[in-house]
Amino acid sequence: MSDYVPEDNKIWSDEDWPKFMVAHPCDGSDTECVIHLHRPRFVGHVLHAKDGSVGIMPIFIDDPGTDVQAIAKLMRLAGEWYNECGGMK
């Protein structure tokens, strides 16, 4: 496999992608992820609490910076979006 990536493939525009997507497993497990396609991009494992609340454990693709409040807000928005889109419960 070549390490060469065409220059056009390196361009990422947030406007070309939805903000969030959900990934469902195809192996029968109940693991589910929220994918954030705007910077800072991440894949977040969805965690379901016994009280019905949802948490997101992110693995960042881009550097999220050090603003803890901005990251917490982004995780809250991801959880709210997941609940609104009717993710697995």
PDB file of N, CA, C and O in Angstrom:
ATOM      1  N   MET A   1       0.839  -1.179   0.000  1.00  0.00           N
ATOM      2  CA  MET A   1       0.000   0.000   0.000  1.00  0.00           C
ATOM      3  C   MET A   1       0.884   1.243   0.000  1.00  0.00           C
ATOM      4  O   MET A   1       1.873   1.314   0.730  1.00  0.00           O
ATOM      5  N   SER A   2       0.530   2.186  -0.796  1.00  0.00           N
ATOM      6  CA  SER A   2       1.313   3.407  -0.937  1.00  0.00           C
ATOM      7  C   SER A   2       1.010   4.382   0.194  1.00  0.00           C
ATOM      8  O   SER A   2      -0.121   4.464   0.672  1.00  0.00           O
ATOM      9  N   ASP A   3       2.029   5.115   0.613  1.00  0.00           N
ATOM     10  CA  ASP A   3       1.842   6.155   1.631  1.00  0.00           C
ATOM     11  C   ASP A   3       1.381   7.464   1.002  1.00  0.00           C
ATOM     12  O   ASP A   3       1.068   8.419   1.713  1.00  0.00           O
ATOM     13  N   TYR A   4       1.338   7.514  -0.329  1.00  0.00           N
ATOM     14  CA  TYR A   4       0.938   8.723  -1.026  1.00  0.00           C
ATOM     15  C   TYR A   4      -0.561   8.961  -0.891  1.00  0.00           C
ATOM     16  O   TYR A   4      -1.368   8.079  -1.184  1.00  0.00           O
ATOM     17  N   VAL A   5      -0.921  10.145  -0.451  1.00  0.00           N
ATOM     18  CA  VAL A   5      -2.328  10.550  -0.373  1.00  0.00           C
ATOM     19  C   VAL A   5      -2.488  11.744  -1.303  1.00  0.00           C
ATOM     20  O   VAL A   5      -1.823  12.763  -1.115  1.00  0.00           O
ATOM     21  N   PRO A   6      -3.365  11.635  -2.311  1.00  0.00           N
ATOM     22  CA  PRO A   6      -3.555  12.771  -3.220  1.00  0.00           C
ATOM     23  C   PRO A   6      -3.927  14.031  -2.445  1.00  0.00           C
ATOM     24  O   PRO A   6      -4.667  13.967  -1.464  1.00  0.00           O
ATOM     25  N   GLU A   7      -3.415  15.167  -2.887  1.00  0.00           N
ATOM     26  CA  GLU A   7      -3.651  16.445  -2.201  1.00  0.00           C
ATOM     27  C   GLU A   7      -5.140  16.721  -2.012  1.00  0.00           C
ATOM     28  O   GLU A   7      -5.535  17.255  -0.975  1.00  0.00           O
ATOM     29  N   ASP A   8      -5.987  16.364  -3.003  1.00  0.00           N
ATOM     30  CA  ASP A   8      -7.431  16.594  -2.890  1.00  0.00           C
ATOM     31  C   ASP A   8      -8.047  15.821  -1.726  1.00  0.00           C
ATOM     32  O   ASP A   8      -9.056  16.252  -1.168  1.00  0.00           O
ATOM     33  N   ASN A   9      -7.461  14.698  -1.358  1.00  0.00           N
ATOM     34  CA  ASN A   9      -7.990  13.894  -0.251  1.00  0.00           C
ATOM     35  C   ASN A   9      -7.661  14.496   1.108  1.00  0.00           C
ATOM     36  O   ASN A   9      -8.273  14.133   2.113  1.00  0.00           O
ATOM     37  N   LYS A  10      -6.708  15.405   1.145  1.00  0.00           N
ATOM     38  CA  LYS A  10      -6.310  16.016   2.413  1.00  0.00           C
ATOM     39  C   LYS A  10      -7.188  17.204   2.780  1.00  0.00           C
ATOM     40  O   LYS A  10      -7.138  17.691   3.909  1.00  0.00           O
ATOM     41  N   ILE A  11      -7.983  17.665   1.840  1.00  0.00           N
ATOM     42  CA  ILE A  11      -8.845  18.818   2.082  1.00  0.00           C
ATOM     43  C   ILE A  11     -10.107  18.343   2.789  1.00  0.00           C
ATOM     44  O   ILE A  11     -10.760  17.404   2.335  1.00  0.00           O
ATOM     45  N   TRP A  12     -10.448  18.983   3.888  1.00  0.00           N
ATOM     46  CA  TRP A  12     -11.633  18.611   4.652  1.00  0.00           C
ATOM     47  C   TRP A  12     -12.452  19.860   4.887  1.00  0.00           C
ATOM     48  O   TRP A  12     -11.974  20.819   5.492  1.00  0.00           O
ATOM     49  N   SER A  13     -13.654  19.852   4.421  1.00  0.00           N
ATOM     50  CA  SER A  13     -14.539  20.984   4.624  1.00  0.00           C
ATOM     51  C   SER A  13     -15.730  20.533   5.453  1.00  0.00           C
ATOM     52  O   SER A  13     -16.442  19.604   5.073  1.00  0.00           O
ATOM     53  N   ASP A  14     -15.947  21.193   6.589  1.00  0.00           N
ATOM     54  CA  ASP A  14     -17.080  20.841   7.452  1.00  0.00           C
ATOM     55  C   ASP A  14     -18.409  20.929   6.709  1.00  0.00           C
ATOM     56  O   ASP A  14     -19.339  20.180   7.007  1.00  0.00           O
ATOM     57  N   GLU A  15     -18.499  21.844   5.739  1.00  0.00           N
ATOM     58  CA  GLU A  15     -19.752  22.033   5.014  1.00  0.00           C
ATOM     59  C   GLU A  15     -20.111  20.827   4.136  1.00  0.00           C
ATOM     60  O   GLU A  15     -21.264  20.674   3.734  1.00  0.00           O
ATOM     61  N   ASP A  16     -19.129  19.977   3.841  1.00  0.00           N
ATOM     62  CA  ASP A  16     -19.369  18.802   3.001  1.00  0.00           C
ATOM     63  C   ASP A  16     -19.932  17.616   3.774  1.00  0.00           C
ATOM     64  O   ASP A  16     -20.308  16.608   3.177  1.00  0.00           O
ATOM     65  N   TRP A  17     -19.991  17.731   5.089  1.00  0.00           N
ATOM     66  CA  TRP A  17     -20.369  16.595   5.928  1.00  0.00           C
ATOM     67  C   TRP A  17     -21.427  16.994   6.949  1.00  0.00           C
ATOM     68  O   TRP A  17     -21.478  18.153   7.360  1.00  0.00           O
ATOM     69  N   PRO A  18     -22.271  16.052   7.363  1.00  0.00           N
ATOM     70  CA  PRO A  18     -23.164  16.350   8.484  1.00  0.00           C
ATOM     71  C   PRO A  18     -22.326  16.511   9.754  1.00  0.00           C
ATOM     72  O   PRO A  18     -21.205  16.009   9.830  1.00  0.00           O
ATOM     73  N   LYS A  19     -22.867  17.203  10.735  1.00  0.00           N
ATOM     74  CA  LYS A  19     -22.113  17.411  11.969  1.00  0.00           C
ATOM     75  C   LYS A  19     -21.921  16.101  12.726  1.00  0.00           C
ATOM     76  O   LYS A  19     -20.820  15.804  13.189  1.00  0.00           O
ATOM     77  N   PHE A  20     -22.986  15.322  12.852  1.00  0.00           N
ATOM     78  CA  PHE A  20     -22.928  14.056  13.582  1.00  0.00           C
ATOM     79  C   PHE A  20     -23.463  12.918  12.724  1.00  0.00           C
ATOM     80  O   PHE A  20     -24.306  13.122  11.849  1.00  0.00           O
ATOM     81  N   MET A  21     -22.962  11.724  12.990  1.00  0.00           N
ATOM     82  CA  MET A  21     -23.494  10.488  12.421  1.00  0.00           C
ATOM     83  C   MET A  21     -23.443   9.451  13.542  1.00  0.00           C
ATOM     84  O   MET A  21     -22.679   9.593  14.497  1.00  0.00           O
ATOM     85  N   VAL A  22     -24.256   8.420  13.415  1.00  0.00           N
ATOM     86  CA  VAL A  22     -24.211   7.330  14.384  1.00  0.00           C
ATOM     87  C   VAL A  22     -23.767   6.066  13.659  1.00  0.00           C
ATOM     88  O   VAL A  22     -24.164   5.820  12.520  1.00  0.00           O
ATOM     89  N   ALA A  23     -22.944   5.273  14.325  1.00  0.00           N
ATOM     90  CA  ALA A  23     -22.462   4.018  13.762  1.00  0.00           C
ATOM     91  C   ALA A  23     -23.041   2.876  14.585  1.00  0.00           C
ATOM     92  O   ALA A  23     -22.853   2.809  15.799  1.00  0.00           O
ATOM     93  N   HIS A  24     -23.743   1.985  13.908  1.00  0.00           N
ATOM     94  CA  HIS A  24     -24.314   0.797  14.547  1.00  0.00           C
ATOM     95  C   HIS A  24     -23.430  -0.401  14.228  1.00  0.00           C
ATOM     96  O   HIS A  24     -22.892  -0.485  13.124  1.00  0.00           O
ATOM     97  N   PRO A  25     -23.270  -1.316  15.153  1.00  0.00           N
ATOM     98  CA  PRO A  25     -22.455  -2.495  14.888  1.00  0.00           C
ATOM     99  C   PRO A  25     -23.178  -3.463  13.951  1.00  0.00           C
ATOM    100  O   PRO A  25     -24.408  -3.492  13.901  1.00  0.00           O
ATOM    101  N   CYS A  26     -22.421  -4.233  13.230  1.00  0.00           N
ATOM    102  CA  CYS A  26     -23.033  -5.254  12.385  1.00  0.00           C
ATOM    103  C   CYS A  26     -22.683  -6.652  12.891  1.00  0.00           C
ATOM    104  O   CYS A  26     -22.932  -7.645  12.208  1.00  0.00           O
ATOM    105  N   ASP A  27     -22.109  -6.722  14.079  1.00  0.00           N
ATOM    106  CA  ASP A  27     -21.725  -8.017  14.633  1.00  0.00           C
ATOM    107  C   ASP A  27     -22.668  -8.511  15.723  1.00  0.00           C
ATOM    108  O   ASP A  27     -22.387  -9.505  16.392  1.00  0.00           O
ATOM    109  N   GLY A  28     -23.785  -7.816  15.900  1.00  0.00           N
ATOM    110  CA  GLY A  28     -24.760  -8.231  16.906  1.00  0.00           C
ATOM    111  C   GLY A  28     -24.508  -7.676  18.296  1.00  0.00           C
ATOM    112  O   GLY A  28     -25.327  -7.882  19.192  1.00  0.00           O
ATOM    113  N   SER A  29     -23.399  -6.978  18.502  1.00  0.00           N
ATOM    114  CA  SER A  29     -23.129  -6.398  19.815  1.00  0.00           C
ATOM    115  C   SER A  29     -23.949  -5.119  19.982  1.00  0.00           C
ATOM    116  O   SER A  29     -24.541  -4.622  19.023  1.00  0.00           O
ATOM    117  N   ASP A  30     -23.978  -4.602  21.189  1.00  0.00           N
ATOM    118  CA  ASP A  30     -24.740  -3.377  21.421  1.00  0.00           C
ATOM    119  C   ASP A  30     -23.838  -2.143  21.483  1.00  0.00           C
ATOM    120  O   ASP A  30     -24.272  -1.081  21.928  1.00  0.00           O
ATOM    121  N   THR A  31     -22.603  -2.277  21.046  1.00  0.00           N
ATOM    122  CA  THR A  31     -21.682  -1.143  20.979  1.00  0.00           C
ATOM    123  C   THR A  31     -22.176  -0.179  19.902  1.00  0.00           C
ATOM    124  O   THR A  31     -22.558  -0.597  18.809  1.00  0.00           O
ATOM    125  N   GLU A  32     -22.165   1.096  20.220  1.00  0.00           N
ATOM    126  CA  GLU A  32     -22.616   2.105  19.270  1.00  0.00           C
ATOM    127  C   GLU A  32     -21.751   3.343  19.441  1.00  0.00           C
ATOM    128  O   GLU A  32     -21.289   3.640  20.543  1.00  0.00           O
ATOM    129  N   CYS A  33     -21.533   4.062  18.350  1.00  0.00           N
ATOM    130  CA  CYS A  33     -20.674   5.243  18.377  1.00  0.00           C
ATOM    131  C   CYS A  33     -21.350   6.424  17.714  1.00  0.00           C
ATOM    132  O   CYS A  33     -22.115   6.274  16.760  1.00  0.00           O
ATOM    133  N   VAL A  34     -21.051   7.604  18.240  1.00  0.00           N
ATOM    134  CA  VAL A  34     -21.407   8.863  17.595  1.00  0.00           C
ATOM    135  C   VAL A  34     -20.132   9.358  16.923  1.00  0.00           C
ATOM    136  O   VAL A  34     -19.062   9.367  17.532  1.00  0.00           O
ATOM    137  N   ILE A  35     -20.251   9.766  15.673  1.00  0.00           N
ATOM    138  CA  ILE A  35     -19.108  10.281  14.934  1.00  0.00           C
ATOM    139  C   ILE A  35     -19.344  11.766  14.690  1.00  0.00           C
ATOM    140  O   ILE A  35     -20.368  12.153  14.127  1.00  0.00           O
ATOM    141  N   HIS A  36     -18.401  12.589  15.113  1.00  0.00           N
ATOM    142  CA  HIS A  36     -18.482  14.038  14.930  1.00  0.00           C
ATOM    143  C   HIS A  36     -17.565  14.391  13.768  1.00  0.00           C
ATOM    144  O   HIS A  36     -16.350  14.218  13.865  1.00  0.00           O
ATOM    145  N   LEU A  37     -18.130  14.884  12.672  1.00  0.00           N
ATOM    146  CA  LEU A  37     -17.375  15.109  11.446  1.00  0.00           C
ATOM    147  C   LEU A  37     -16.941  16.559  11.235  1.00  0.00           C
ATOM    148  O   LEU A  37     -16.329  16.881  10.217  1.00  0.00           O
ATOM    149  N   HIS A  38     -17.255  17.431  12.192  1.00  0.00           N
ATOM    150  CA  HIS A  38     -16.747  18.806  12.139  1.00  0.00           C
ATOM    151  C   HIS A  38     -15.600  18.903  13.144  1.00  0.00           C
ATOM    152  O   HIS A  38     -15.580  18.182  14.142  1.00  0.00           O
ATOM    153  N   ARG A  39     -14.652  19.789  12.880  1.00  0.00           N
ATOM    154  CA  ARG A  39     -13.511  19.902  13.781  1.00  0.00           C
ATOM    155  C   ARG A  39     -13.911  20.444  15.143  1.00  0.00           C
ATOM    156  O   ARG A  39     -14.706  21.381  15.212  1.00  0.00           O
ATOM    157  N   PRO A  40     -13.396  19.894  16.211  1.00  0.00           N
ATOM    158  CA  PRO A  40     -12.491  18.759  16.279  1.00  0.00           C
ATOM    159  C   PRO A  40     -13.255  17.442  16.075  1.00  0.00           C
ATOM    160  O   PRO A  40     -14.224  17.160  16.780  1.00  0.00           O
ATOM    161  N   ARG A  41     -12.812  16.660  15.117  1.00  0.00           N
ATOM    162  CA  ARG A  41     -13.495  15.404  14.789  1.00  0.00           C
ATOM    163  C   ARG A  41     -13.178  14.347  15.836  1.00  0.00           C
ATOM    164  O   ARG A  41     -12.080  14.307  16.391  1.00  0.00           O
ATOM    165  N   PHE A  42     -14.171  13.485  16.097  1.00  0.00           N
ATOM    166  CA  PHE A  42     -13.967  12.381  17.036  1.00  0.00           C
ATOM    167  C   PHE A  42     -14.941  11.254  16.748  1.00  0.00           C
ATOM    168  O   PHE A  42     -15.965  11.438  16.089  1.00  0.00           O
ATOM    169  N   VAL A  43     -14.597  10.090  17.257  1.00  0.00           N
ATOM    170  CA  VAL A  43     -15.507   8.954  17.330  1.00  0.00           C
ATOM    171  C   VAL A  43     -15.746   8.744  18.814  1.00  0.00           C
ATOM    172  O   VAL A  43     -14.802   8.583  19.588  1.00  0.00           O
ATOM    173  N   GLY A  44     -17.012   8.748  19.209  1.00  0.00           N
ATOM    174  CA  GLY A  44     -17.344   8.636  20.624  1.00  0.00           C
ATOM    175  C   GLY A  44     -18.163   7.396  20.925  1.00  0.00           C
ATOM    176  O   GLY A  44     -19.232   7.192  20.350  1.00  0.00           O
ATOM    177  N   HIS A  45     -17.659   6.573  21.824  1.00  0.00           N
ATOM    178  CA  HIS A  45     -18.390   5.390  22.275  1.00  0.00           C
ATOM    179  C   HIS A  45     -19.571   5.856  23.130  1.00  0.00           C
ATOM    180  O   HIS A  45     -19.397   6.654  24.051  1.00  0.00           O
ATOM    181  N   VAL A  46     -20.762   5.363  22.825  1.00  0.00           N
ATOM    182  CA  VAL A  46     -21.964   5.749  23.568  1.00  0.00           C
ATOM    183  C   VAL A  46     -22.074   4.874  24.812  1.00  0.00           C
ATOM    184  O   VAL A  46     -22.057   3.646  24.730  1.00  0.00           O
ATOM    185  N   LEU A  47     -22.188   5.525  25.960  1.00  0.00           N
ATOM    186  CA  LEU A  47     -22.322   4.827  27.235  1.00  0.00           C
ATOM    187  C   LEU A  47     -23.723   5.075  27.784  1.00  0.00           C
ATOM    188  O   LEU A  47     -24.143   6.224  27.923  1.00  0.00           O
ATOM    189  N   HIS A  48     -24.441   4.006  28.092  1.00  0.00           N
ATOM    190  CA  HIS A  48     -25.797   4.108  28.628  1.00  0.00           C
ATOM    191  C   HIS A  48     -25.768   3.864  30.128  1.00  0.00           C
ATOM    192  O   HIS A  48     -25.310   2.817  30.585  1.00  0.00           O
ATOM    193  N   ALA A  49     -26.258   4.834  30.891  1.00  0.00           N
ATOM    194  CA  ALA A  49     -26.333   4.702  32.350  1.00  0.00           C
ATOM    195  C   ALA A  49     -27.655   4.049  32.735  1.00  0.00           C
ATOM    196  O   ALA A  49     -28.617   4.078  31.967  1.00  0.00           O
ATOM    197  N   LYS A  50     -27.698   3.462  33.920  1.00  0.00           N
ATOM    198  CA  LYS A  50     -28.917   2.800  34.393  1.00  0.00           C
ATOM    199  C   LYS A  50     -30.087   3.766  34.546  1.00  0.00           C
ATOM    200  O   LYS A  50     -31.244   3.350  34.494  1.00  0.00           O
ATOM    201  N   ASP A  51     -29.791   5.062  34.736  1.00  0.00           N
ATOM    202  CA  ASP A  51     -30.868   6.052  34.890  1.00  0.00           C
ATOM    203  C   ASP A  51     -31.402   6.532  33.539  1.00  0.00           C
ATOM    204  O   ASP A  51     -32.271   7.403  33.488  1.00  0.00           O
ATOM    205  N   GLY A  52     -30.882   5.963  32.442  1.00  0.00           N
ATOM    206  CA  GLY A  52     -31.356   6.327  31.117  1.00  0.00           C
ATOM    207  C   GLY A  52     -30.553   7.428  30.447  1.00  0.00           C
ATOM    208  O   GLY A  52     -30.778   7.732  29.275  1.00  0.00           O
ATOM    209  N   SER A  53     -29.627   8.026  31.168  1.00  0.00           N
ATOM    210  CA  SER A  53     -28.816   9.082  30.563  1.00  0.00           C
ATOM    211  C   SER A  53     -27.749   8.466  29.650  1.00  0.00           C
ATOM    212  O   SER A  53     -27.445   7.275  29.728  1.00  0.00           O
ATOM    213  N   VAL A  54     -27.201   9.304  28.798  1.00  0.00           N
ATOM    214  CA  VAL A  54     -26.206   8.868  27.820  1.00  0.00           C
ATOM    215  C   VAL A  54     -24.945   9.683  28.010  1.00  0.00           C
ATOM    216  O   VAL A  54     -25.004  10.897  28.207  1.00  0.00           O
ATOM    217  N   GLY A  55     -23.812   9.020  27.952  1.00  0.00           N
ATOM    218  CA  GLY A  55     -22.521   9.695  27.971  1.00  0.00           C
ATOM    219  C   GLY A  55     -21.746   9.330  26.715  1.00  0.00           C
ATOM    220  O   GLY A  55     -21.991   8.287  26.109  1.00  0.00           O
ATOM    221  N   ILE A  56     -20.833  10.169  26.333  1.00  0.00           N
ATOM    222  CA  ILE A  56     -20.011   9.941  25.152  1.00  0.00           C
ATOM    223  C   ILE A  56     -18.549   9.909  25.584  1.00  0.00           C
ATOM    224  O   ILE A  56     -18.059  10.865  26.186  1.00  0.00           O
ATOM    225  N   MET A  57     -17.845   8.809  25.277  1.00  0.00           N
ATOM    226  CA  MET A  57     -16.421   8.705  25.566  1.00  0.00           C
ATOM    227  C   MET A  57     -15.676   8.862  24.240  1.00  0.00           C
ATOM    228  O   MET A  57     -15.624   7.927  23.441  1.00  0.00           O
ATOM    229  N   PRO A  58     -15.094  10.058  24.004  1.00  0.00           N
ATOM    230  CA  PRO A  58     -14.516  10.345  22.685  1.00  0.00           C
ATOM    231  C   PRO A  58     -13.087   9.852  22.514  1.00  0.00           C
ATOM    232  O   PRO A  58     -12.307   9.761  23.463  1.00  0.00           O
ATOM    233  N   ILE A  59     -12.781   9.538  21.258  1.00  0.00           N
ATOM    234  CA  ILE A  59     -11.400   9.367  20.812  1.00  0.00           C
ATOM    235  C   ILE A  59     -11.244  10.395  19.697  1.00  0.00           C
ATOM    236  O   ILE A  59     -11.834  10.262  18.625  1.00  0.00           O
ATOM    237  N   PHE A  60     -10.444  11.420  19.967  1.00  0.00           N
ATOM    238  CA  PHE A  60     -10.326  12.545  19.040  1.00  0.00           C
ATOM    239  C   PHE A  60      -9.415  12.219  17.864  1.00  0.00           C
ATOM    240  O   PHE A  60      -8.362  11.599  18.020  1.00  0.00           O
ATOM    241  N   ILE A  61      -9.844  12.649  16.693  1.00  0.00           N
ATOM    242  CA  ILE A  61      -9.054  12.553  15.473  1.00  0.00           C
ATOM    243  C   ILE A  61      -8.206  13.819  15.346  1.00  0.00           C
ATOM    244  O   ILE A  61      -7.047  13.762  14.934  1.00  0.00           O
ATOM    245  N   ASP A  62      -8.795  14.958  15.705  1.00  0.00           N
ATOM    246  CA  ASP A  62      -8.103  16.244  15.694  1.00  0.00           C
ATOM    247  C   ASP A  62      -7.828  16.662  17.135  1.00  0.00           C
ATOM    248  O   ASP A  62      -8.509  16.212  18.056  1.00  0.00           O
ATOM    249  N   ASP A  63      -6.841  17.513  17.326  1.00  0.00           N
ATOM    250  CA  ASP A  63      -6.537  18.043  18.652  1.00  0.00           C
ATOM    251  C   ASP A  63      -7.720  18.876  19.133  1.00  0.00           C
ATOM    252  O   ASP A  63      -8.074  19.862  18.488  1.00  0.00           O
ATOM    253  N   PRO A  64      -8.341  18.498  20.261  1.00  0.00           N
ATOM    254  CA  PRO A  64      -9.504  19.248  20.739  1.00  0.00           C
ATOM    255  C   PRO A  64      -9.145  20.540  21.471  1.00  0.00           C
ATOM    256  O   PRO A  64     -10.030  21.313  21.838  1.00  0.00           O
ATOM    257  N   GLY A  65      -7.868  20.773  21.682  1.00  0.00           N
ATOM    258  CA  GLY A  65      -7.465  21.950  22.439  1.00  0.00           C
ATOM    259  C   GLY A  65      -7.568  21.674  23.932  1.00  0.00           C
ATOM    260  O   GLY A  65      -7.763  20.535  24.355  1.00  0.00           O
ATOM    261  N   THR A  66      -7.434  22.729  24.718  1.00  0.00           N
ATOM    262  CA  THR A  66      -7.412  22.552  26.172  1.00  0.00           C
ATOM    263  C   THR A  66      -8.602  23.201  26.871  1.00  0.00           C
ATOM    264  O   THR A  66      -8.641  23.242  28.101  1.00  0.00           O
ATOM    265  N   ASP A  67      -9.563  23.703  26.120  1.00  0.00           N
ATOM    266  CA  ASP A  67     -10.739  24.346  26.707  1.00  0.00           C
ATOM    267  C   ASP A  67     -11.705  23.253  27.196  1.00  0.00           C
ATOM    268  O   ASP A  67     -12.509  22.727  26.426  1.00  0.00           O
ATOM    269  N   VAL A  68     -11.608  22.933  28.468  1.00  0.00           N
ATOM    270  CA  VAL A  68     -12.393  21.849  29.055  1.00  0.00           C
ATOM    271  C   VAL A  68     -13.894  22.122  28.929  1.00  0.00           C
ATOM    272  O   VAL A  68     -14.671  21.198  28.689  1.00  0.00           O
ATOM    273  N   GLN A  69     -14.299  23.365  29.086  1.00  0.00           N
ATOM    274  CA  GLN A  69     -15.716  23.704  28.972  1.00  0.00           C
ATOM    275  C   GLN A  69     -16.224  23.488  27.546  1.00  0.00           C
ATOM    276  O   GLN A  69     -17.346  23.015  27.362  1.00  0.00           O
ATOM    277  N   ALA A  70     -15.434  23.819  26.550  1.00  0.00           N
ATOM    278  CA  ALA A  70     -15.835  23.618  25.151  1.00  0.00           C
ATOM    279  C   ALA A  70     -15.952  22.127  24.838  1.00  0.00           C
ATOM    280  O   ALA A  70     -16.867  21.709  24.128  1.00  0.00           O
ATOM    281  N   ILE A  71     -15.024  21.326  25.368  1.00  0.00           N
ATOM    282  CA  ILE A  71     -15.087  19.873  25.149  1.00  0.00           C
ATOM    283  C   ILE A  71     -16.308  19.286  25.839  1.00  0.00           C
ATOM    284  O   ILE A  71     -17.000  18.447  25.263  1.00  0.00           O
ATOM    285  N   ALA A  72     -16.582  19.718  27.071  1.00  0.00           N
ATOM    286  CA  ALA A  72     -17.761  19.234  27.791  1.00  0.00           C
ATOM    287  C   ALA A  72     -19.045  19.608  27.050  1.00  0.00           C
ATOM    288  O   ALA A  72     -19.973  18.804  26.966  1.00  0.00           O
ATOM    289  N   LYS A  73     -19.095  20.813  26.520  1.00  0.00           N
ATOM    290  CA  LYS A  73     -20.269  21.252  25.752  1.00  0.00           C
ATOM    291  C   LYS A  73     -20.437  20.395  24.500  1.00  0.00           C
ATOM    292  O   LYS A  73     -21.555  20.008  24.162  1.00  0.00           O
ATOM    293  N   LEU A  74     -19.342  20.096  23.813  1.00  0.00           N
ATOM    294  CA  LEU A  74     -19.402  19.263  22.620  1.00  0.00           C
ATOM    295  C   LEU A  74     -19.905  17.856  22.960  1.00  0.00           C
ATOM    296  O   LEU A  74     -20.692  17.289  22.203  1.00  0.00           O
ATOM    297  N   MET A  75     -19.463  17.284  24.087  1.00  0.00           N
ATOM    298  CA  MET A  75     -19.932  15.951  24.493  1.00  0.00           C
ATOM    299  C   MET A  75     -21.424  15.992  24.844  1.00  0.00           C
ATOM    300  O   MET A  75     -22.167  15.060  24.537  1.00  0.00           O
ATOM    301  N   ARG A  76     -21.854  17.084  25.492  1.00  0.00           N
ATOM    302  CA  ARG A  76     -23.279  17.240  25.814  1.00  0.00           C
ATOM    303  C   ARG A  76     -24.104  17.330  24.532  1.00  0.00           C
ATOM    304  O   ARG A  76     -25.150  16.691  24.416  1.00  0.00           O
ATOM    305  N   LEU A  77     -23.631  18.128  23.566  1.00  0.00           N
ATOM    306  CA  LEU A  77     -24.334  18.245  22.285  1.00  0.00           C
ATOM    307  C   LEU A  77     -24.389  16.896  21.563  1.00  0.00           C
ATOM    308  O   LEU A  77     -25.407  16.552  20.962  1.00  0.00           O
ATOM    309  N   ALA A  78     -23.302  16.141  21.622  1.00  0.00           N
ATOM    310  CA  ALA A  78     -23.272  14.820  20.982  1.00  0.00           C
ATOM    311  C   ALA A  78     -24.290  13.884  21.641  1.00  0.00           C
ATOM    312  O   ALA A  78     -24.991  13.145  20.950  1.00  0.00           O
ATOM    313  N   GLY A  79     -24.370  13.914  22.963  1.00  0.00           N
ATOM    314  CA  GLY A  79     -25.346  13.076  23.673  1.00  0.00           C
ATOM    315  C   GLY A  79     -26.771  13.491  23.368  1.00  0.00           C
ATOM    316  O   GLY A  79     -27.638  12.638  23.176  1.00  0.00           O
ATOM    317  N   GLU A  80     -27.024  14.799  23.322  1.00  0.00           N
ATOM    318  CA  GLU A  80     -28.363  15.290  22.995  1.00  0.00           C
ATOM    319  C   GLU A  80     -28.745  14.896  21.572  1.00  0.00           C
ATOM    320  O   GLU A  80     -29.872  14.469  21.322  1.00  0.00           O
ATOM    321  N   TRP A  81     -27.802  15.041  20.644  1.00  0.00           N
ATOM    322  CA  TRP A  81     -28.079  14.654  19.256  1.00  0.00           C
ATOM    323  C   TRP A  81     -28.391  13.164  19.178  1.00  0.00           C
ATOM    324  O   TRP A  81     -29.326  12.754  18.489  1.00  0.00           O
ATOM    325  N   TYR A  82     -27.608  12.358  19.883  1.00  0.00           N
ATOM    326  CA  TYR A  82     -27.827  10.914  19.875  1.00  0.00           C
ATOM    327  C   TYR A  82     -29.236  10.575  20.371  1.00  0.00           C
ATOM    328  O   TYR A  82     -29.926   9.754  19.766  1.00  0.00           O
ATOM    329  N   ASN A  83     -29.660  11.199  21.459  1.00  0.00           N
ATOM    330  CA  ASN A  83     -30.997  10.955  21.991  1.00  0.00           C
ATOM    331  C   ASN A  83     -32.080  11.388  21.008  1.00  0.00           C
ATOM    332  O   ASN A  83     -33.087  10.699  20.851  1.00  0.00           O
ATOM    333  N   GLU A  84     -31.881  12.513  20.353  1.00  0.00           N
ATOM    334  CA  GLU A  84     -32.862  13.021  19.389  1.00  0.00           C
ATOM    335  C   GLU A  84     -32.953  12.148  18.141  1.00  0.00           C
ATOM    336  O   GLU A  84     -34.028  12.012  17.558  1.00  0.00           O
ATOM    337  N   CYS A  85     -31.832  11.558  17.728  1.00  0.00           N
ATOM    338  CA  CYS A  85     -31.856  10.749  16.497  1.00  0.00           C
ATOM    339  C   CYS A  85     -32.390   9.349  16.763  1.00  0.00           C
ATOM    340  O   CYS A  85     -32.546   8.558  15.833  1.00  0.00           O
ATOM    341  N   GLY A  86     -32.671   9.035  18.023  1.00  0.00           N
ATOM    342  CA  GLY A  86     -33.270   7.738  18.342  1.00  0.00           C
ATOM    343  C   GLY A  86     -32.273   6.594  18.330  1.00  0.00           C
ATOM    344  O   GLY A  86     -32.581   5.504  17.848  1.00  0.00           O
ATOM    345  N   GLY A  87     -31.087   6.833  18.855  1.00  0.00           N
ATOM    346  CA  GLY A  87     -30.097   5.778  18.911  1.00  0.00           C
ATOM    347  C   GLY A  87     -30.575   4.582  19.717  1.00  0.00           C
ATOM    348  O   GLY A  87     -31.647   4.623  20.322  1.00  0.00           O
ATOM    349  N   MET A  88     -29.787   3.523  19.726  1.00  0.00           N
ATOM    350  CA  MET A  88     -30.155   2.304  20.459  1.00  0.00           C
ATOM    351  C   MET A  88     -30.373   2.622  21.925  1.00  0.00           C
ATOM    352  O   MET A  88     -29.660   3.436  22.512  1.00  0.00           O
ATOM    353  N   LYS A  89     -31.343   1.987  22.493  1.00  0.00           N
ATOM    354  CA  LYS A  89     -31.620   2.203  23.925  1.00  0.00           C
ATOM    355  C   LYS A  89     -31.680   0.887  24.650  1.00  0.00           C
ATOM    356  O   LYS A  89     -31.903   0.859  25.861  1.00  0.00           O
TER     357      LYS A  89
END
